Structure formats: C-alpha cells, structure tokens
C-alpha cells in the first residue's frame, strides 16, 4: 500500500511547488552547507570548532548512517 501523507506535508509540498522563488535545483553532493553547519553546531555545541569537524547531509536516515559507519570502519584507522 501507499503511505498516508500528513495534511501538513501535502500543504508544505504544494507551497514549495507553487513558489516561483524557491530553488528547486538538486543540492551538491555533500548537501546544504548551511544545514550541515547548523547540524554540527547542534551536535557538538555552538562553540565547537567547525574548522576541525566534517559533516555531510545524506538521504534515508539510518541507512545512510549505516553506510557511512561501514565506510569509516573499513578505511579509517582505529583511534582516529
């Protein structure tokens, strides 16, 4: 079956599609840089040194996190 879509989600989608000013281009491969910076500040604190942190925006939530963790486990030395 199809998932039930919340009315608020349908309304937001309609507004975005109807807006001539909304940017509907794809994001760069690493996501929306402003969103990533805010997410890093949320995770590590507003005083966190963002120059020493890295982050990316990914689709599918836990699936993307799982793939990222598997990559790090395979290619980044322990204790890094």
Secondary structure per residue as TSV (DSSP state, phi and psi in degrees):
chain	resnum	aa	ss	phi	psi
A	1	X	-	360.0	172.8
A	2	X	-	-92.7	145.9
A	3	X	-	-70.5	148.9
A	4	X	-	-78.9	129.6
A	5	X	-	-98.7	126.6
A	6	X	-	-58.9	141.4
A	7	X	H	-56.5	-35.6
A	8	X	H	-65.7	-34.2
A	9	X	H	-69.2	-42.0
A	10	X	H	-61.9	-41.0
A	11	X	H	-65.2	-44.9
A	12	X	H	-62.4	-42.0
A	13	X	H	-61.8	-43.9
A	14	X	H	-61.7	-42.5
A	15	X	H	-63.6	-43.4
A	16	X	H	-63.6	-43.5
A	17	X	H	-67.6	-31.6
A	18	X	H	-82.2	-17.4
A	19	X	-	-77.4	119.4
A	20	X	S	-73.4	-17.9
A	21	X	S	-90.5	-12.6
A	22	X	S	-72.6	132.2
A	23	X	-	-78.4	116.4
A	24	X	-	-107.1	16.0
A	25	X	S	-75.0	158.2
A	26	X	-	-67.4	149.3
A	27	X	-	-75.0	159.5
A	28	X	-	-63.7	167.7
A	29	X	T	-57.0	-32.7
A	30	X	T	-93.9	6.8
A	31	X	-	94.2	-167.5
A	32	X	-	-82.5	112.2
A	33	X	H	-60.7	-36.8
A	34	X	H	-66.0	-41.1
A	35	X	H	-63.8	-44.7
A	36	X	H	-62.2	-42.8
A	37	X	H	-62.0	-44.1
A	38	X	H	-64.9	-38.8
A	39	X	H	-64.2	-40.8
A	40	X	H	-64.8	-41.2
A	41	X	H	-64.3	-38.2
A	42	X	H	-65.0	-43.6
A	43	X	H	-73.1	-39.4
A	44	X	H	-111.3	-4.9
A	45	X	-	103.1	151.8
A	46	X	T	-67.8	-20.1
A	47	X	T	-93.9	5.6
A	48	X	S	-65.1	142.0
A	49	X	-	-76.2	93.0
A	50	X	G	-61.6	-21.3
A	51	X	G	-67.0	-21.4
A	52	X	G	-102.3	3.5
A	53	X	-	-118.3	154.8
A	54	X	-	-131.3	149.2
A	55	X	-	-156.1	156.0
A	56	X	-	-138.2	158.7
A	57	X	-	-101.9	132.6
A	58	X	-	-132.9	154.0
A	59	X	S	-82.6	160.6
A	60	X	S	74.9	14.7
A	61	X	T	57.0	-115.4
A	62	X	H	-64.7	-29.4
A	63	X	H	-63.2	-43.8
A	64	X	H	-66.3	-39.4
A	65	X	H	-63.5	-39.3
A	66	X	H	-64.0	-44.4
A	67	X	H	-64.1	-43.4
A	68	X	H	-62.2	-42.2
A	69	X	H	-65.6	-39.4
A	70	X	H	-64.1	-40.0
A	71	X	H	-61.3	-49.7
A	72	X	H	-61.5	-41.2
A	73	X	H	-60.4	-37.2
A	74	X	H	-81.5	-36.8
A	75	X	H	-112.4	-11.8
A	76	X	S	-107.0	127.9
A	77	X	-	-60.2	146.9
A	78	X	T	-60.0	144.8
A	79	X	T	83.0	3.9
A	80	X	-	-78.2	360.0
